[in-house]
């Protein structure tokens, strides 16, 4: 059997909407098969993975907590990817944002004022943006591949955080545990609604998504991003600078990842530890693609991927299996999303026998 | 054995997986395909190599399992990017995420088991040569394979007809297609070769470097291998030079700690990653040289006209 592609004359509207859902469906089917192979009832497993977390108020709050960093980071990444800048180091920018924002509550812990919290958020964005500025500078001015540099910096950021919380920033009264002092109440991001733990990070995520959606859709900047992403040459003719675009998209996504980092630390963890992220920066890449690089789609996609984290915890308890299937689910989902996107631009034809071979024989 | 000899031996052990993964990726990229999933294929090779060794008791079967795992896993990437023309960068990332997930799931029962180390193959007379003997002729099979592979790839790419075809596919897929070369098939084979090499590199990690399984045990080596290909400007023998340089950097932390140099260990652990960045800067700031060396169709999808 052969598979042949035929380019559609126009982008298929139907499949641009359907493709993420087809991908989700396929992931569920494969996930069910996976659970069956692990010797579990697939329906029960999928139920506790994807439905159970939605049935209680507290777990809806947890969902918002987990979705917040994913959406914030992915919204920034969507601008990068649309403009053809492959920032894959959001995990590092997340960490550096968290570190920069924590300077106030960890080093200047005696300063307690309503100003602390807004300043922390700003510092977080600054930290993330500066860290993303490194691959941006290297790409824009020294022509260095941003994929590899941004990724390498993730490891550097992780090690830097590890050193801080074991060394200079370790809590002096913390029995030598590798963690900083817990933040003062003035440095903790407040809850959004009274019914549970969900903090303002989720609010930031929604606001960021709407703002970036507006920018992409209604402003010249948005148009510039799309044009430069599709054809650098066309962009140059229009007078757009791809060098400035590298800076713009990387700094924007770095700032959003940094904000996600400090919001997570200030709202959910309330201190720094050696590990502060279960891979949000990488999962956000999946979120960005599942949301079809559209900020509003990303909000939905962020909630879906947040659900996989919660579901992973739920099946650990209810079915006594490890949390490892989460990452498999996430990886499968990205695979299916990418393959279903083919349907938007191409018709797929299955050839059950090889036409070209029979044709060739005729000539000979 | 002197300290210098011991140091060389550890450098070689640290460098071999980098050389292997990079030489595979070099062939893939020479065919015009950018597979960023090296890390994922490598960790799959490490997991499957370790599991097969534990089950059968033979590290040689482990090697085969590692190679097979890497090659099969790369087929997934091939299907998406070559048959379905999905974005190569995104698909490579997906392969890495999936590989890290699947490997940690299937190898979980083997966590903490002590593995079987791949035995050394000693060349009778040659290994008695002072200094060089034990370093070069008292090694395991995978080290010999890595050198043979580099030599083989160098011969294949620049001396054989099939290699010329592969390079032409990477430099201009449209012209190659017009000449009657099957672009998609060539690329599938190149992707699978890259996967097999990455799988072998992974098996080296769990059978030689540290004979056990640990989650994410590739620890960014797949990414460093990708950088090595750029560093080597797509030339096989330069991979060996680069690989050993990186091997030296990555073990320098062990020696710095042993000699009690007062630098925090985290800074030393960050060295290989920082070194990668610095090397990338040095190599790429000359735009013209980069343009000349890079396969011209690298990362571009190909849909044959019909």
Interface residues (C-beta under 8 A of the other chain):
Chain A: X3 X4 X5 X6 X7 X81 X86 X88 X138 X142 X143 X144 X145 X147 X148 X149 X151 X152 X153 X155 X156 X159 X160 X162 X163 X166 X167 X282 X285 X286 X289 X322 X324 X325 X326 X327 X328 X329 X330 X331 X332 X334 X335 X338 X339 X341 X342 X346 X348
Chain B: X36 X76 X80 X83 X84 X85 X86 X87 X89 X90 X91 X93 X94 X97 X98 X99 X100 X101 X102 X104 X105 X108 X220 X223 X226 X227 X230 X264 X266 X267 X269 X270 X273 X274 X276 X277 X280 X281 X284 X285 X287 X290 X303 X306
